[in-house]
């Protein structure tokens, strides 16, 4: 399971909007755009699929 899969499950379990997802990342001192969130939530079969990686 990829981080993208986990993000997708969290979003739909809690019914978070794009803005709410951005706020969750902001709480962790990470700035993300709506475009990034939409790319991370795409299924792997799509051509524009990006894997979300957290690097420390």
WOBELUR-V867208 format. One record per backbone hydrogen bond with DSSP energy under -1.0 kcal/mol. CO is the residue of the C=O (numbers start at 1). NH is the residue of the N-H. If there is no record, write none. Layout:
CO_NH + CO_NH
//
This chain:
2_6 + 3_7 + 4_8 + 5_9 + 6_10 + 7_11 + 8_12 + 9_13 + 10_14 + 11_16 + 17_21 + 18_22 + 19_23 + 20_24 + 21_25 + 22_26 + 23_27 + 25_30 + 26_29 + 33_37 + 34_38 + 35_39 + 36_40 + 37_41 + 43_46
//
